[in-house]
Amino acid sequence: MKRPIEIGLLYSKEGSYAPLAQACRRGALQAIEDINVDSEFDIELIPVERDPKCNIDLYEPLCTEILRETSARHIVGCVISWSRKEVIPGLERAGGTLWYTLPYEGFEASDHVVYTHACPNQHLLPLLNWAFPRFGRRCYLTGSNYIWGWEMNRAARAVITDNGGEVLGERYLPIGDTDIDRMIAEIKATRPSFVLNSLIGESSYAFLRAYAAMGQEDPYFTSKTCPVLSCNLTECEIDSIGSAAEGLISVGPYFVGWESWPLGTRHDFASSFEASSYSAVRTLATLLNGKPGAENETLADLLHHPNAAQTLIDPETHHTTLPVLIAQIQDGVFQVLQSWEGIPADPYMTHPDRHPQDVQPKLSVIK
């Protein structure tokens, strides 16, 4: 008989970035279903769900509620970095662990967080160094007005200028704001080589629609001469954007049809967000399997069990070794343009050996 273990899910079902949250939730629930019917696992995972509704003020209280009122010690959840940082103090007080399944800006290594999606040496740096010889080094930066946008653009500015490039403009919008006219006007006036889009949710969708409309008036602003690049846009948002997504170039560890990650599991995911969340739950189950009481151990202890070697998690930084894929939306689907296998995470960008060999960065971005 399988031993029951409660696991928290902290994903929004409504709000500005709910499509991203629901993609993650689907992946996590699929993993729970698969594990519960798999005879190789002696555990049954019982999901305990809370819905923050994309309200930043609800994440920490709901995370704490799960940890106080249920037996769950592990929570899979949060979408934006703001919410991840909000829940860390509660995790520290209760001895819980967050499995964070979205790309993020790096420069973090919490004892209470596992990072199962990409950090900058697995998304931003390969993407920029791939783009430079193809499009040029004159960039315009957009971002949502919180840590993801700030840090992504800070790192991008350093990489661009270190490589002899120029940042022609940098603009931010509050999460959910769709007033993108000033951004579009500045891009039109400066005519960059490419745009790095670090907006999220409805802000990003409005920007891409306006950018596509500008391209219909001026053919310079199309994917052949001035593409939009993204480190966080996946298939789960294409329907929300519509035809304006055509030509966008994105980077991630997985796109539909790719079969190299998560290793040893199913590969029929609708985006990397589903894949990352599935991988997080599967990895946790692997660490708990055959070890009664392990669900109450610290993350550090779990990652030093012998079976932790089966995972892709670095026991020191709690980040994941991942493929790096650069892909472009062509005829409504992502087509992979270049790929690298098994790139270890380098959250502080201090290890040149942890970067794709043909896109070695200058590592001054930690200044």
Contacts in CASP RR format, 6 or more apart in sequence:
PFRMAT RR
TARGET T0000
AUTHOR 0000-0000-0000
METHOD contacts of the structure
MODEL  1
MKRPIEIGLLYSKEGSYAPLAQACRRGALQAIEDINVDSEFDIELIPVER
DPKCNIDLYEPLCTEILRETSARHIVGCVISWSRKEVIPGLERAGGTLWY
TLPYEGFEASDHVVYTHACPNQHLLPLLNWAFPRFGRRCYLTGSNYIWGW
EMNRAARAVITDNGGEVLGERYLPIGDTDIDRMIAEIKATRPSFVLNSLI
GESSYAFLRAYAAMGQEDPYFTSKTCPVLSCNLTECEIDSIGSAAEGLIS
VGPYFVGWESWPLGTRHDFASSFEASSYSAVRTLATLLNGKPGAENETLA
DLLHHPNAAQTLIDPETHHTTLPVLIAQIQDGVFQVLQSWEGIPADPYMT
HPDRHPQDVQPKLSVIK
2 36 0 8 1.000
2 41 0 8 1.000
2 42 0 8 1.000
2 43 0 8 1.000
2 44 0 8 1.000
3 42 0 8 1.000
3 43 0 8 1.000
3 44 0 8 1.000
3 292 0 8 1.000
4 43 0 8 1.000
4 44 0 8 1.000
4 46 0 8 1.000
5 43 0 8 1.000
5 44 0 8 1.000
5 45 0 8 1.000
5 46 0 8 1.000
5 71 0 8 1.000
5 288 0 8 1.000
5 295 0 8 1.000
6 45 0 8 1.000
6 46 0 8 1.000
6 47 0 8 1.000
6 48 0 8 1.000
6 70 0 8 1.000
6 71 0 8 1.000
6 72 0 8 1.000
7 32 0 8 1.000
7 45 0 8 1.000
7 46 0 8 1.000
7 47 0 8 1.000
7 48 0 8 1.000
7 72 0 8 1.000
7 74 0 8 1.000
7 75 0 8 1.000
7 76 0 8 1.000
7 281 0 8 1.000
7 284 0 8 1.000
8 47 0 8 1.000
8 48 0 8 1.000
8 49 0 8 1.000
8 50 0 8 1.000
8 66 0 8 1.000
8 70 0 8 1.000
8 72 0 8 1.000
8 74 0 8 1.000
8 75 0 8 1.000
8 76 0 8 1.000
8 77 0 8 1.000
9 25 0 8 1.000
9 28 0 8 1.000
9 29 0 8 1.000
9 47 0 8 1.000
9 48 0 8 1.000
9 49 0 8 1.000
9 50 0 8 1.000
9 75 0 8 1.000
9 76 0 8 1.000
9 77 0 8 1.000
10 49 0 8 1.000
10 50 0 8 1.000
10 52 0 8 1.000
10 59 0 8 1.000
10 62 0 8 1.000
10 63 0 8 1.000
10 66 0 8 1.000
10 75 0 8 1.000
10 76 0 8 1.000
10 77 0 8 1.000
10 78 0 8 1.000
10 87 0 8 1.000
11 21 0 8 1.000
11 22 0 8 1.000
11 24 0 8 1.000
11 25 0 8 1.000
11 28 0 8 1.000
11 49 0 8 1.000
11 51 0 8 1.000
11 52 0 8 1.000
11 77 0 8 1.000
11 79 0 8 1.000
12 18 0 8 1.000
12 21 0 8 1.000
12 22 0 8 1.000
12 51 0 8 1.000
12 52 0 8 1.000
12 53 0 8 1.000
12 54 0 8 1.000
12 79 0 8 1.000
13 21 0 8 1.000
13 22 0 8 1.000
13 25 0 8 1.000
13 51 0 8 1.000
13 53 0 8 1.000
14 51 0 8 1.000
14 53 0 8 1.000
14 54 0 8 1.000
15 53 0 8 1.000
15 54 0 8 1.000
16 54 0 8 1.000
16 175 0 8 1.000
16 176 0 8 1.000
16 200 0 8 1.000
16 201 0 8 1.000
16 202 0 8 1.000
16 203 0 8 1.000
17 54 0 8 1.000
17 79 0 8 1.000
17 80 0 8 1.000
17 175 0 8 1.000
17 200 0 8 1.000
17 201 0 8 1.000
18 54 0 8 1.000
19 201 0 8 1.000
19 236 0 8 1.000
19 237 0 8 1.000
19 240 0 8 1.000
20 79 0 8 1.000
20 102 0 8 1.000
20 200 0 8 1.000
20 201 0 8 1.000
20 236 0 8 1.000
20 237 0 8 1.000
20 273 0 8 1.000
21 54 0 8 1.000
21 79 0 8 1.000
22 236 0 8 1.000
23 234 0 8 1.000
23 236 0 8 1.000
23 270 0 8 1.000
23 271 0 8 1.000
23 273 0 8 1.000
23 274 0 8 1.000
23 277 0 8 1.000
24 76 0 8 1.000
24 77 0 8 1.000
24 79 0 8 1.000
24 101 0 8 1.000
24 102 0 8 1.000
24 273 0 8 1.000
24 274 0 8 1.000
24 276 0 8 1.000
24 277 0 8 1.000
25 277 0 8 1.000
26 270 0 8 1.000
26 274 0 8 1.000
26 277 0 8 1.000
27 269 0 8 1.000
27 273 0 8 1.000
27 274 0 8 1.000
27 275 0 8 1.000
27 277 0 8 1.000
27 278 0 8 1.000
27 281 0 8 1.000
28 47 0 8 1.000
28 76 0 8 1.000
28 77 0 8 1.000
28 101 0 8 1.000
28 277 0 8 1.000
28 278 0 8 1.000
28 280 0 8 1.000
28 281 0 8 1.000
29 47 0 8 1.000
30 266 0 8 1.000
30 274 0 8 1.000
30 278 0 8 1.000
31 277 0 8 1.000
31 278 0 8 1.000
31 279 0 8 1.000
31 280 0 8 1.000
31 281 0 8 1.000
31 282 0 8 1.000
31 285 0 8 1.000
32 45 0 8 1.000
32 47 0 8 1.000
32 281 0 8 1.000
34 265 0 8 1.000
34 266 0 8 1.000
34 282 0 8 1.000
35 41 0 8 1.000
35 43 0 8 1.000
35 44 0 8 1.000
35 45 0 8 1.000
35 281 0 8 1.000
35 282 0 8 1.000
35 285 0 8 1.000
36 44 0 8 1.000
36 45 0 8 1.000
40 289 0 8 1.000
41 285 0 8 1.000
41 289 0 8 1.000
42 289 0 8 1.000
42 290 0 8 1.000
43 285 0 8 1.000
43 288 0 8 1.000
43 289 0 8 1.000
43 290 0 8 1.000
45 281 0 8 1.000
45 285 0 8 1.000
48 66 0 8 1.000
48 70 0 8 1.000
48 72 0 8 1.000
50 62 0 8 1.000
50 63 0 8 1.000
50 65 0 8 1.000
50 66 0 8 1.000
51 62 0 8 1.000
52 58 0 8 1.000
52 59 0 8 1.000
52 62 0 8 1.000
52 83 0 8 1.000
54 79 0 8 1.000
56 82 0 8 1.000
56 83 0 8 1.000
56 86 0 8 1.000
59 78 0 8 1.000
59 83 0 8 1.000
59 86 0 8 1.000
59 87 0 8 1.000
60 86 0 8 1.000
60 87 0 8 1.000
60 89 0 8 1.000
60 90 0 8 1.000
63 75 0 8 1.000
63 87 0 8 1.000
63 90 0 8 1.000
63 91 0 8 1.000
63 98 0 8 1.000
64 90 0 8 1.000
64 93 0 8 1.000
64 94 0 8 1.000
66 72 0 8 1.000
66 75 0 8 1.000
67 73 0 8 1.000
67 75 0 8 1.000
67 90 0 8 1.000
67 91 0 8 1.000
67 94 0 8 1.000
67 95 0 8 1.000
67 96 0 8 1.000
68 94 0 8 1.000
71 295 0 8 1.000
73 94 0 8 1.000
73 95 0 8 1.000
73 96 0 8 1.000
73 97 0 8 1.000
73 295 0 8 1.000
73 296 0 8 1.000
74 96 0 8 1.000
74 97 0 8 1.000
74 99 0 8 1.000
74 284 0 8 1.000
74 295 0 8 1.000
75 87 0 8 1.000
75 91 0 8 1.000
75 96 0 8 1.000
75 97 0 8 1.000
75 98 0 8 1.000
75 99 0 8 1.000
76 98 0 8 1.000
76 99 0 8 1.000
76 101 0 8 1.000
76 277 0 8 1.000
76 280 0 8 1.000
76 281 0 8 1.000
76 284 0 8 1.000
77 98 0 8 1.000
77 99 0 8 1.000
77 100 0 8 1.000
77 101 0 8 1.000
77 277 0 8 1.000
78 84 0 8 1.000
78 87 0 8 1.000
78 98 0 8 1.000
78 100 0 8 1.000
78 102 0 8 1.000
79 102 0 8 1.000
80 102 0 8 1.000
80 144 0 8 1.000
80 146 0 8 1.000
80 148 0 8 1.000
80 175 0 8 1.000
80 200 0 8 1.000
81 104 0 8 1.000
81 105 0 8 1.000
81 146 0 8 1.000
81 147 0 8 1.000
81 148 0 8 1.000
81 151 0 8 1.000
82 146 0 8 1.000
82 147 0 8 1.000
82 148 0 8 1.000
84 98 0 8 1.000
84 100 0 8 1.000
84 104 0 8 1.000
84 113 0 8 1.000
85 147 0 8 1.000
87 98 0 8 1.000
88 98 0 8 1.000
88 110 0 8 1.000
88 112 0 8 1.000
88 113 0 8 1.000
90 96 0 8 1.000
91 97 0 8 1.000
91 98 0 8 1.000
91 110 0 8 1.000
91 112 0 8 1.000
91 113 0 8 1.000
92 111 0 8 1.000
92 112 0 8 1.000
95 112 0 8 1.000
95 298 0 8 1.000
96 112 0 8 1.000
96 299 0 8 1.000
97 112 0 8 1.000
97 113 0 8 1.000
97 114 0 8 1.000
97 299 0 8 1.000
98 112 0 8 1.000
98 113 0 8 1.000
98 114 0 8 1.000
99 113 0 8 1.000
99 114 0 8 1.000
99 116 0 8 1.000
99 280 0 8 1.000
99 281 0 8 1.000
99 283 0 8 1.000
99 284 0 8 1.000
100 113 0 8 1.000
100 114 0 8 1.000
100 115 0 8 1.000
100 116 0 8 1.000
100 117 0 8 1.000
101 116 0 8 1.000
101 117 0 8 1.000
101 273 0 8 1.000
101 276 0 8 1.000
101 277 0 8 1.000
101 279 0 8 1.000
101 280 0 8 1.000
102 117 0 8 1.000
102 232 0 8 1.000
102 273 0 8 1.000
102 276 0 8 1.000
103 117 0 8 1.000
103 118 0 8 1.000
103 119 0 8 1.000
103 123 0 8 1.000
103 231 0 8 1.000
103 232 0 8 1.000
103 252 0 8 1.000
104 115 0 8 1.000
104 117 0 8 1.000
104 118 0 8 1.000
104 119 0 8 1.000
104 148 0 8 1.000
105 119 0 8 1.000
105 120 0 8 1.000
105 147 0 8 1.000
105 148 0 8 1.000
105 149 0 8 1.000
105 150 0 8 1.000
105 151 0 8 1.000
105 152 0 8 1.000
105 155 0 8 1.000
106 119 0 8 1.000
106 120 0 8 1.000
106 151 0 8 1.000
106 347 0 8 1.000
106 348 0 8 1.000
107 151 0 8 1.000
107 347 0 8 1.000
107 348 0 8 1.000
107 366 0 8 1.000
108 115 0 8 1.000
108 347 0 8 1.000
109 316 0 8 1.000
109 317 0 8 1.000
109 318 0 8 1.000
109 319 0 8 1.000
109 347 0 8 1.000
109 348 0 8 1.000
110 318 0 8 1.000
111 298 0 8 1.000
111 299 0 8 1.000
111 300 0 8 1.000
111 318 0 8 1.000
112 299 0 8 1.000
113 318 0 8 1.000
114 280 0 8 1.000
114 283 0 8 1.000
114 299 0 8 1.000
114 313 0 8 1.000
114 318 0 8 1.000
114 320 0 8 1.000
115 317 0 8 1.000
115 318 0 8 1.000
115 319 0 8 1.000
115 320 0 8 1.000
115 345 0 8 1.000
115 347 0 8 1.000
116 276 0 8 1.000
116 277 0 8 1.000
116 279 0 8 1.000
116 280 0 8 1.000
116 283 0 8 1.000
116 313 0 8 1.000
116 320 0 8 1.000
117 253 0 8 1.000
117 272 0 8 1.000
117 273 0 8 1.000
117 276 0 8 1.000
117 320 0 8 1.000
117 322 0 8 1.000
118 231 0 8 1.000
118 251 0 8 1.000
118 252 0 8 1.000
118 253 0 8 1.000
118 322 0 8 1.000
118 324 0 8 1.000
118 345 0 8 1.000
119 319 0 8 1.000
119 345 0 8 1.000
119 346 0 8 1.000
119 347 0 8 1.000
120 152 0 8 1.000
120 155 0 8 1.000
120 346 0 8 1.000
120 347 0 8 1.000
120 349 0 8 1.000
120 365 0 8 1.000
121 343 0 8 1.000
121 345 0 8 1.000
121 346 0 8 1.000
121 347 0 8 1.000
121 349 0 8 1.000
121 354 0 8 1.000
121 355 0 8 1.000
121 361 0 8 1.000
122 252 0 8 1.000
122 253 0 8 1.000
122 322 0 8 1.000
122 324 0 8 1.000
122 343 0 8 1.000
122 345 0 8 1.000
123 231 0 8 1.000
123 232 0 8 1.000
123 251 0 8 1.000
123 252 0 8 1.000
123 324 0 8 1.000
124 152 0 8 1.000
124 155 0 8 1.000
124 156 0 8 1.000
124 159 0 8 1.000
124 231 0 8 1.000
124 251 0 8 1.000
125 155 0 8 1.000
125 159 0 8 1.000
125 349 0 8 1.000
125 355 0 8 1.000
125 359 0 8 1.000
125 361 0 8 1.000
126 251 0 8 1.000
126 324 0 8 1.000
126 326 0 8 1.000
126 340 0 8 1.000
126 343 0 8 1.000
126 355 0 8 1.000
126 356 0 8 1.000
126 359 0 8 1.000
127 229 0 8 1.000
127 231 0 8 1.000
127 249 0 8 1.000
127 251 0 8 1.000
127 326 0 8 1.000
128 156 0 8 1.000
128 159 0 8 1.000
128 160 0 8 1.000
128 163 0 8 1.000
128 196 0 8 1.000
128 229 0 8 1.000
129 159 0 8 1.000
129 163 0 8 1.000
129 359 0 8 1.000
129 360 0 8 1.000
129 361 0 8 1.000
130 326 0 8 1.000
130 338 0 8 1.000
130 359 0 8 1.000
131 193 0 8 1.000
131 194 0 8 1.000
131 227 0 8 1.000
131 229 0 8 1.000
131 249 0 8 1.000
132 163 0 8 1.000
135 193 0 8 1.000
135 194 0 8 1.000
135 225 0 8 1.000
135 226 0 8 1.000
135 227 0 8 1.000
136 165 0 8 1.000
136 193 0 8 1.000
136 194 0 8 1.000
137 160 0 8 1.000
137 163 0 8 1.000
137 164 0 8 1.000
137 165 0 8 1.000
137 166 0 8 1.000
137 193 0 8 1.000
138 165 0 8 1.000
138 166 0 8 1.000
138 168 0 8 1.000
138 190 0 8 1.000
138 192 0 8 1.000
138 193 0 8 1.000
139 156 0 8 1.000
139 160 0 8 1.000
139 165 0 8 1.000
139 166 0 8 1.000
139 167 0 8 1.000
139 168 0 8 1.000
139 192 0 8 1.000
139 193 0 8 1.000
139 194 0 8 1.000
139 195 0 8 1.000
139 196 0 8 1.000
140 167 0 8 1.000
140 168 0 8 1.000
140 169 0 8 1.000
140 170 0 8 1.000
140 186 0 8 1.000
140 187 0 8 1.000
140 190 0 8 1.000
140 192 0 8 1.000
140 194 0 8 1.000
140 195 0 8 1.000
140 196 0 8 1.000
141 153 0 8 1.000
141 156 0 8 1.000
141 157 0 8 1.000
141 167 0 8 1.000
141 169 0 8 1.000
141 170 0 8 1.000
141 171 0 8 1.000
141 195 0 8 1.000
141 196 0 8 1.000
141 198 0 8 1.000
142 170 0 8 1.000
142 171 0 8 1.000
142 172 0 8 1.000
142 173 0 8 1.000
142 183 0 8 1.000
142 195 0 8 1.000
142 196 0 8 1.000
142 197 0 8 1.000
142 198 0 8 1.000
142 199 0 8 1.000
142 207 0 8 1.000
143 149 0 8 1.000
143 152 0 8 1.000
143 153 0 8 1.000
143 171 0 8 1.000
143 172 0 8 1.000
143 173 0 8 1.000
143 197 0 8 1.000
143 198 0 8 1.000
143 199 0 8 1.000
143 203 0 8 1.000
144 172 0 8 1.000
144 173 0 8 1.000
144 174 0 8 1.000
144 175 0 8 1.000
144 176 0 8 1.000
144 198 0 8 1.000
144 199 0 8 1.000
144 200 0 8 1.000
144 201 0 8 1.000
144 203 0 8 1.000
144 204 0 8 1.000
145 172 0 8 1.000
145 173 0 8 1.000
145 174 0 8 1.000
145 175 0 8 1.000
146 175 0 8 1.000
148 198 0 8 1.000
148 200 0 8 1.000
148 232 0 8 1.000
149 172 0 8 1.000
149 198 0 8 1.000
150 172 0 8 1.000
152 196 0 8 1.000
152 198 0 8 1.000
152 231 0 8 1.000
153 170 0 8 1.000
153 196 0 8 1.000
153 198 0 8 1.000
154 365 0 8 1.000
155 349 0 8 1.000
155 365 0 8 1.000
156 167 0 8 1.000
156 196 0 8 1.000
157 167 0 8 1.000
157 170 0 8 1.000
158 364 0 8 1.000
158 365 0 8 1.000
158 367 0 8 1.000
159 361 0 8 1.000
159 362 0 8 1.000
159 365 0 8 1.000
160 166 0 8 1.000
160 167 0 8 1.000
161 167 0 8 1.000
162 361 0 8 1.000
162 362 0 8 1.000
162 364 0 8 1.000
162 365 0 8 1.000
163 362 0 8 1.000
168 186 0 8 1.000
168 190 0 8 1.000
168 192 0 8 1.000
169 186 0 8 1.000
169 190 0 8 1.000
169 192 0 8 1.000
171 182 0 8 1.000
171 183 0 8 1.000
171 186 0 8 1.000
173 179 0 8 1.000
173 180 0 8 1.000
173 183 0 8 1.000
173 199 0 8 1.000
173 203 0 8 1.000
174 203 0 8 1.000
175 200 0 8 1.000
175 201 0 8 1.000
175 203 0 8 1.000
176 201 0 8 1.000
176 202 0 8 1.000
176 203 0 8 1.000
177 203 0 8 1.000
178 202 0 8 1.000
178 203 0 8 1.000
178 205 0 8 1.000
178 206 0 8 1.000
180 203 0 8 1.000
180 206 0 8 1.000
180 207 0 8 1.000
180 210 0 8 1.000
181 210 0 8 1.000
183 207 0 8 1.000
184 207 0 8 1.000
184 210 0 8 1.000
184 211 0 8 1.000
184 214 0 8 1.000
187 195 0 8 1.000
187 211 0 8 1.000
187 214 0 8 1.000
187 221 0 8 1.000
188 214 0 8 1.000
188 218 0 8 1.000
188 221 0 8 1.000
191 220 0 8 1.000
191 226 0 8 1.000
192 226 0 8 1.000
193 226 0 8 1.000
194 226 0 8 1.000
194 227 0 8 1.000
194 228 0 8 1.000
194 229 0 8 1.000
195 211 0 8 1.000
195 226 0 8 1.000
195 227 0 8 1.000
195 228 0 8 1.000
195 229 0 8 1.000
196 229 0 8 1.000
196 230 0 8 1.000
196 231 0 8 1.000
197 204 0 8 1.000
197 207 0 8 1.000
197 208 0 8 1.000
197 228 0 8 1.000
197 229 0 8 1.000
197 230 0 8 1.000
197 233 0 8 1.000
197 248 0 8 1.000
198 230 0 8 1.000
198 231 0 8 1.000
198 232 0 8 1.000
199 207 0 8 1.000
200 232 0 8 1.000
201 237 0 8 1.000
201 240 0 8 1.000
204 230 0 8 1.000
204 233 0 8 1.000
204 237 0 8 1.000
204 241 0 8 1.000
205 237 0 8 1.000
205 240 0 8 1.000
205 241 0 8 1.000
205 244 0 8 1.000
208 228 0 8 1.000
208 241 0 8 1.000
208 244 0 8 1.000
208 245 0 8 1.000
208 248 0 8 1.000
209 241 0 8 1.000
209 242 0 8 1.000
209 244 0 8 1.000
211 221 0 8 1.000
211 228 0 8 1.000
211 244 0 8 1.000
212 243 0 8 1.000
212 244 0 8 1.000
212 246 0 8 1.000
213 244 0 8 1.000
214 221 0 8 1.000
215 221 0 8 1.000
215 222 0 8 1.000
219 225 0 8 1.000
220 226 0 8 1.000
222 247 0 8 1.000
223 246 0 8 1.000
223 247 0 8 1.000
223 248 0 8 1.000
223 249 0 8 1.000
223 328 0 8 1.000
227 247 0 8 1.000
227 248 0 8 1.000
227 249 0 8 1.000
227 328 0 8 1.000
228 247 0 8 1.000
228 248 0 8 1.000
228 249 0 8 1.000
229 248 0 8 1.000
229 249 0 8 1.000
229 250 0 8 1.000
229 251 0 8 1.000
230 248 0 8 1.000
230 249 0 8 1.000
230 250 0 8 1.000
230 251 0 8 1.000
231 250 0 8 1.000
231 251 0 8 1.000
231 252 0 8 1.000
232 250 0 8 1.000
233 245 0 8 1.000
233 248 0 8 1.000
233 250 0 8 1.000
234 250 0 8 1.000
234 252 0 8 1.000
234 255 0 8 1.000
234 271 0 8 1.000
234 272 0 8 1.000
234 273 0 8 1.000
235 255 0 8 1.000
235 256 0 8 1.000
235 270 0 8 1.000
235 271 0 8 1.000
235 333 0 8 1.000
235 334 0 8 1.000
236 270 0 8 1.000
236 271 0 8 1.000
236 273 0 8 1.000
236 274 0 8 1.000
237 245 0 8 1.000
238 245 0 8 1.000
238 329 0 8 1.000
238 332 0 8 1.000
238 333 0 8 1.000
243 332 0 8 1.000
245 329 0 8 1.000
245 332 0 8 1.000
246 329 0 8 1.000
246 330 0 8 1.000
246 331 0 8 1.000
246 332 0 8 1.000
247 328 0 8 1.000
247 329 0 8 1.000
247 330 0 8 1.000
248 328 0 8 1.000
248 329 0 8 1.000
249 326 0 8 1.000
249 327 0 8 1.000
249 328 0 8 1.000
249 329 0 8 1.000
249 337 0 8 1.000
250 326 0 8 1.000
250 327 0 8 1.000
250 328 0 8 1.000
250 329 0 8 1.000
250 334 0 8 1.000
251 324 0 8 1.000
251 325 0 8 1.000
251 326 0 8 1.000
251 327 0 8 1.000
252 272 0 8 1.000
252 322 0 8 1.000
252 323 0 8 1.000
252 324 0 8 1.000
252 325 0 8 1.000
252 326 0 8 1.000
252 327 0 8 1.000
253 261 0 8 1.000
253 272 0 8 1.000
253 275 0 8 1.000
253 276 0 8 1.000
253 322 0 8 1.000
253 323 0 8 1.000
253 324 0 8 1.000
253 325 0 8 1.000
254 260 0 8 1.000
254 261 0 8 1.000
254 269 0 8 1.000
254 271 0 8 1.000
254 272 0 8 1.000
254 275 0 8 1.000
254 276 0 8 1.000
254 323 0 8 1.000
254 325 0 8 1.000
255 271 0 8 1.000
255 272 0 8 1.000
255 325 0 8 1.000
255 327 0 8 1.000
255 334 0 8 1.000
255 336 0 8 1.000
256 269 0 8 1.000
256 270 0 8 1.000
256 271 0 8 1.000
256 333 0 8 1.000
256 334 0 8 1.000
257 267 0 8 1.000
258 267 0 8 1.000
258 323 0 8 1.000
258 325 0 8 1.000
258 336 0 8 1.000
258 339 0 8 1.000
259 267 0 8 1.000
260 323 0 8 1.000
260 339 0 8 1.000
260 341 0 8 1.000
261 275 0 8 1.000
261 279 0 8 1.000
261 322 0 8 1.000
261 323 0 8 1.000
262 275 0 8 1.000
262 278 0 8 1.000
262 279 0 8 1.000
262 282 0 8 1.000
263 312 0 8 1.000
265 278 0 8 1.000
265 279 0 8 1.000
265 282 0 8 1.000
266 278 0 8 1.000
269 275 0 8 1.000
269 278 0 8 1.000
279 312 0 8 1.000
279 320 0 8 1.000
283 311 0 8 1.000
283 312 0 8 1.000
283 313 0 8 1.000
286 307 0 8 1.000
286 310 0 8 1.000
286 311 0 8 1.000
287 294 0 8 1.000
287 302 0 8 1.000
287 303 0 8 1.000
287 305 0 8 1.000
287 307 0 8 1.000
287 308 0 8 1.000
287 311 0 8 1.000
288 294 0 8 1.000
288 295 0 8 1.000
288 302 0 8 1.000
289 307 0 8 1.000
291 305 0 8 1.000
294 302 0 8 1.000
294 305 0 8 1.000
299 318 0 8 1.000
300 315 0 8 1.000
302 308 0 8 1.000
303 311 0 8 1.000
303 313 0 8 1.000
303 315 0 8 1.000
303 318 0 8 1.000
304 315 0 8 1.000
308 315 0 8 1.000
312 320 0 8 1.000
312 321 0 8 1.000
312 322 0 8 1.000
313 319 0 8 1.000
313 320 0 8 1.000
314 320 0 8 1.000
314 321 0 8 1.000
314 344 0 8 1.000
314 345 0 8 1.000
317 345 0 8 1.000
317 347 0 8 1.000
319 344 0 8 1.000
319 345 0 8 1.000
319 347 0 8 1.000
320 345 0 8 1.000
321 342 0 8 1.000
321 343 0 8 1.000
321 344 0 8 1.000
321 345 0 8 1.000
322 342 0 8 1.000
322 343 0 8 1.000
322 345 0 8 1.000
323 339 0 8 1.000
323 340 0 8 1.000
323 341 0 8 1.000
323 342 0 8 1.000
323 343 0 8 1.000
324 339 0 8 1.000
324 340 0 8 1.000
324 342 0 8 1.000
324 343 0 8 1.000
324 356 0 8 1.000
325 336 0 8 1.000
325 338 0 8 1.000
325 339 0 8 1.000
325 340 0 8 1.000
326 336 0 8 1.000
326 337 0 8 1.000
326 338 0 8 1.000
326 339 0 8 1.000
327 334 0 8 1.000
327 335 0 8 1.000
327 336 0 8 1.000
327 337 0 8 1.000
328 334 0 8 1.000
328 335 0 8 1.000
328 337 0 8 1.000
329 335 0 8 1.000
340 356 0 8 1.000
343 354 0 8 1.000
343 355 0 8 1.000
343 356 0 8 1.000
344 351 0 8 1.000
344 354 0 8 1.000
345 354 0 8 1.000
346 354 0 8 1.000
346 355 0 8 1.000
348 366 0 8 1.000
349 361 0 8 1.000
349 363 0 8 1.000
349 365 0 8 1.000
349 366 0 8 1.000
350 363 0 8 1.000
350 366 0 8 1.000
352 360 0 8 1.000
352 361 0 8 1.000
352 363 0 8 1.000
355 361 0 8 1.000
END
